[in-house]
């Protein structure tokens, strides 16, 4: 059981890393696309101060969204780790109780 839980923990860590890496890549692409769009708009004669304000709001909002996704990923990973730990504890408790019962039966 412990070996299976260790493998599950490794798989969970791998999945968490993959999600985080993917979120970072998507955020970078999103940023490049947004920057390109704002540069095109800036060359089109739109008020620079207004455009700067919109870009700052956009960047702040998207940053919060991507950070929220990372937070959910972290929380799910922690929840899974806690669950695996409780399964290990339960398995250990069951083993100890089983050994104690066998020991009690031999002495009876």
MARKOLMAR-958447 format. One record per residue (C-alpha): x, y, z; residue number from 1. Coordinates in Angstrom, 1 decimal, always signed. Layout:
N
<pt <X; Y; Z>; NUM> ...
***
This chain:
108
<pt <+0.0; +0.0; +0.0>; 1> <pt <+2.8; +2.4; +0.9>; 2> <pt <+4.5; +1.8; -2.4>; 3> <pt <+1.3; +2.6; -4.3>; 4> <pt <+0.8; +5.8; -2.2>; 5> <pt <+4.4; +6.9; -2.9>; 6> <pt <+3.8; +6.4; -6.7>; 7> <pt <+0.5; +8.4; -6.4>; 8> <pt <+2.3; +11.2; -4.6>; 9> <pt <+5.0; +11.3; -7.3>; 10> <pt <+2.3; +11.4; -10.0>; 11> <pt <+0.5; +14.1; -8.1>; 12> <pt <+3.7; +16.2; -7.9>; 13> <pt <+4.3; +15.6; -11.6>; 14> <pt <+0.8; +16.7; -12.5>; 15> <pt <+1.1; +19.8; -10.2>; 16> <pt <+4.4; +20.8; -11.9>; 17> <pt <+2.8; +20.2; -15.4>; 18> <pt <-0.2; +22.4; -14.5>; 19> <pt <+2.0; +25.2; -13.1>; 20> <pt <+4.3; +25.1; -16.1>; 21> <pt <+1.4; +25.2; -18.5>; 22> <pt <-0.3; +28.1; -16.7>; 23> <pt <+3.0; +30.0; -16.9>; 24> <pt <+3.3; +29.3; -20.6>; 25> <pt <-0.3; +30.3; -21.3>; 26> <pt <+0.2; +33.5; -19.2>; 27> <pt <+3.3; +34.4; -21.2>; 28> <pt <+1.6; +33.8; -24.5>; 29> <pt <-1.4; +35.8; -23.3>; 30> <pt <+0.9; +38.6; -22.3>; 31> <pt <+2.7; +38.7; -25.6>; 32> <pt <-0.7; +38.8; -27.5>; 33> <pt <-2.0; +41.6; -25.2>; 34> <pt <+1.2; +43.6; -25.5>; 35> <pt <+1.1; +43.3; -29.3>; 36> <pt <-2.6; +44.4; -29.3>; 37> <pt <-1.8; +47.4; -27.1>; 38> <pt <+1.1; +48.4; -29.3>; 39> <pt <-1.1; +48.3; -32.4>; 40> <pt <-3.7; +50.4; -30.6>; 41> <pt <-1.0; +52.8; -29.4>; 42> <pt <+0.1; +53.4; -33.0>; 43> <pt <-3.5; +54.1; -34.0>; 44> <pt <-3.7; +57.4; -32.3>; 45> <pt <-5.6; +56.4; -29.2>; 46> <pt <-5.1; +58.4; -26.1>; 47> <pt <-1.9; +57.0; -24.6>; 48> <pt <-2.8; +57.7; -20.9>; 49> <pt <-6.2; +55.9; -21.4>; 50> <pt <-4.5; +53.0; -23.2>; 51> <pt <-1.9; +52.7; -20.4>; 52> <pt <-4.6; +52.6; -17.8>; 53> <pt <-6.5; +49.9; -19.7>; 54> <pt <-3.3; +47.9; -20.1>; 55> <pt <-2.5; +48.2; -16.4>; 56> <pt <-6.0; +47.0; -15.4>; 57> <pt <-5.8; +44.2; -17.9>; 58> <pt <-2.4; +43.1; -16.7>; 59> <pt <-3.5; +43.2; -13.0>; 60> <pt <-6.7; +41.3; -13.7>; 61> <pt <-5.0; +38.6; -15.7>; 62> <pt <-2.3; +38.3; -13.1>; 63> <pt <-4.9; +37.7; -10.5>; 64> <pt <-6.6; +35.1; -12.6>; 65> <pt <-3.4; +33.1; -13.3>; 66> <pt <-2.4; +33.4; -9.6>; 67> <pt <-5.8; +32.1; -8.6>; 68> <pt <-5.3; +29.1; -10.9>; 69> <pt <-1.9; +28.4; -9.4>; 70> <pt <-3.4; +28.7; -5.9>; 71> <pt <-6.1; +26.2; -6.8>; 72> <pt <-3.4; +23.9; -8.1>; 73> <pt <-1.4; +24.2; -4.9>; 74> <pt <-4.5; +23.7; -2.7>; 75> <pt <-5.5; +20.6; -4.7>; 76> <pt <-2.0; +19.2; -4.4>; 77> <pt <-2.0; +19.8; -0.7>; 78> <pt <-5.4; +18.2; -0.3>; 79> <pt <-4.2; +15.1; -2.2>; 80> <pt <-1.0; +14.9; -0.1>; 81> <pt <-3.1; +15.1; +3.1>; 82> <pt <-5.4; +12.4; +1.8>; 83> <pt <-2.5; +10.1; +0.9>; 84> <pt <-1.0; +10.7; +4.3>; 85> <pt <-4.3; +9.8; +6.0>; 86> <pt <-4.4; +6.6; +4.0>; 87> <pt <-0.9; +5.7; +5.0>; 88> <pt <-1.8; +6.4; +8.7>; 89> <pt <-4.9; +4.2; +8.3>; 90> <pt <-3.0; +1.4; +6.7>; 91> <pt <-0.3; +1.6; +9.5>; 92> <pt <-3.0; +1.6; +12.2>; 93> <pt <-4.7; -1.4; +10.6>; 94> <pt <-1.3; -3.3; +10.5>; 95> <pt <-0.6; -2.5; +14.1>; 96> <pt <-4.1; -3.6; +15.2>; 97> <pt <-3.8; -6.8; +13.2>; 98> <pt <-0.5; -7.6; +14.8>; 99> <pt <-1.8; -6.8; +18.2>; 100> <pt <-4.8; -9.1; +17.6>; 101> <pt <-2.6; -11.9; +16.4>; 102> <pt <-0.4; -11.4; +19.5>; 103> <pt <-3.4; -11.4; +21.8>; 104> <pt <-4.8; -14.6; +20.2>; 105> <pt <-1.4; -16.4; +20.7>; 106> <pt <-1.3; -15.5; +24.4>; 107> <pt <-4.9; -16.6; +25.0>; 108> 
***
